[in-house]
């Protein structure tokens, strides 16, 4: 009975990793669709949210079942509750990838991102994927130091986001209002995706230490 219980707890973690991998892939494909003006790829991202939603629902059902049948306490309870919150972060990331793809679809056959911002948007997309991949690894390893590092790595996303606004406010901007709106939205989607990746990592810190990440010393030790 206890072996089955612990297998169920492990399966909840496995589902979180699967969700993280799926949304990482979705954001990568959404970025390619955005920069290449690829309508078919954009449509595949928009239509491909079901696996993430299915995983979240299945994981939530299993988590609730564990709570009801086993009445876990202490660390096991923390694992179940924290996993539910992480799944919400990951589900939202899937939605954000779809939002990026929808911008690509809306502007097809034109490209939403002007040439002088392509490098910035590409870096934002790649960084979003990298941060989520790191978050998935942290879920597996439960490495507190790596989890805390994620927030520092996210600083670059904030820099890129600010660069977009500096570009939009430059008097040399000549791409019009619609493009400005598109770029503003896309930048926000990437920033929020990264924020959710950081949130997942912080929840792992709480899972391992019982302390919220923001309250830990700079060296990550409680």
N, C-alpha and C positions, 0 to 999 in steps of 0.2 A: 504493500500500500504506500509506504513512504517513498519507495523507488519511483512509483508512478507519479507521485506528487512532485518529486524533484524533476522528473522528466517533463512534467507539464510546465513547471517554472522555467526550465531551460528552453522549452519550445516558444514561450512568450518572448524571450530574448532573441531567439532565432527569427521570429516574425518581424521584430523591430529591425534587425539587420537586413532582412529581405526588403522591407519597406524603404529603408535608407538607400539600398542599391537601386531600387526601381526609380525613386525620385531623382537620384543622381543621373541615371541614364536619361530620364525624361528631360531634365534641364539641359543636358548635353545636346540632345536632339533638337530641343526647342531653340537653343542658341544657333545651331547650324541652320535650322529653318529660317530663323530671323536674318542671319547674315547672308545667306545664299538665296533668299527669296524662294524657298522650296515649299510649295503649297502641299504637296503630298506628305512630306515629312511633318509639316505643321499639323495637318489633319490627323496624322497617326498619333501625335502627342495629345491632341485635344480629345481624341476618341479612346485613348489608352489609359484613362484614369481608373478603370474598373479594378484591375489587379491590386492597386494600392488600397482602394476602398474595401475590397473583399478581404484583404489581409487585416485591415484595421477592424472590420466588423468581427471577423473570426477571432482575432486576438482579444478583443473586448469581451466576446462571449466566453472565451476560455478563462479570462481573468475573473470575470464575474462568477463563473462556476467554481473557480478555486476559492474565491472569497466565501461563497455560500457553503461549499462542502468541507473545506479544510479549516476555515476561520484562522488564517495565518496571523502570526504576531511578529513583533520586532522586525528583523531585517526582511523576512519573507513578505510581510505586509507592505513594507516600504518598496520592495521590488515590484509588487503587483500595482500599487497605486502610482508609482513613478513611471512604470511602463505604459500605463494608460495615458498619462500626460505626454510622454514621448511620442506615442502613436498619434496624438492630436497634432503635435508639431510636424511630424512627417507627412501626415495627410495634407496639411496646409501647404507643404512644400510641393506636393504633387499638383495642387491647384495653381500655385504660382508658376510652375513650369507650363501649365496649360495657358495661363494668361500671356506668357511670353509668346507662345505659339499662336495665340489668337491675334496678337499684334502683327505677326508675320502674315497670317491669313488675311487680315483686314487690308493690308497694303499691297497684296499680290495683284498684278505681276511686278509692281515696284518693290523696292527694298525700303524698309522702315528706317534703317540706320544709314545716315550719310557717310560718305567715305572718310571724312575727317574724324569720325567718332567710332569707326569700326574697331580699331585697335583697343580702345577703352572698353567697349562692350564685349569684345572677345575675351579680354582679360577678366572682366566681371563674371562672364559665364564659366570660364575655366576655374576661377577661384571658387565660385559657388559649388561647383562639382567637387573640387578638392576638399573644401571644408566639410561637405557632407560625407565624403569618403572617409575623412578623418573621424567624423562623428560615429560612423558605422564601426570603425576599428575600435574606438573607445568603448562602444557598447559591448564588444567582444572581450577586450582586454581588461576593462574597468581600471585603466591606468589613470589615476587622478592627475598626475603631472601633464600627461598628454591632453587630458580634457581641459585643463586650465590654459594650456597653450593655445587652444582653439580660439579663445577670445582675443588673444594677442594677434593671431594670424588674421582675424576678422578686421583688424584696424586698416588693412590694405583695402578692403571693400569699402570702408567708409571714405578713404582717400579718393578712390575711383568715383564714388558717388558725388563727392564734392567737385571733382574735376568736370563731371557732366554739367553741373549747374554753372560753373565758371564759363564753360564753353557756350552754354545757352544764353548767358547774360552778356557775352562778348558782343561788342558792336559790329563785329564781322559776321555774326550769324546771319545767314541768308537763306535758310532752308524752309522758312515759313512756320506758321503756328501748328499745323497738324503734325509735322515732323517733331517739333519741340515737345508736343504733348506725348507722342509715341516714345520718344527717348526718355522723357521724364518718368513715364509709367514703367518702362522696361528697367530703368535704373533702380526704381523703387522695388520692383519685383525681385531683382537680384539681391538687393540689400536685405529684404525681408527673408528671403531664402537662407541667406547666410546667418541672419539672426536666429532663425529656427534651428540651424545646425549647432550654433553656440548654445542655444537653450537645451538641446538634447544632451550635449556634453556636460552642461551644468547639472542636469538632472542625474547623470551618471555619478558625478561628484557627490551629490546628496545621497544617492543610493549606497555608495561605498562608505562614506564617512559619517552620514547622518547630519552633516552640516551643509548649509547652503554655500555655494561656491563664492559668493560675494563676501561671505564672512570669514573666509579662510585667510591665513597669513600669505604673504607674497610667495613663499616657498612651497605653498600648497599643502603644508602639513598642519593638521589640526592640533 
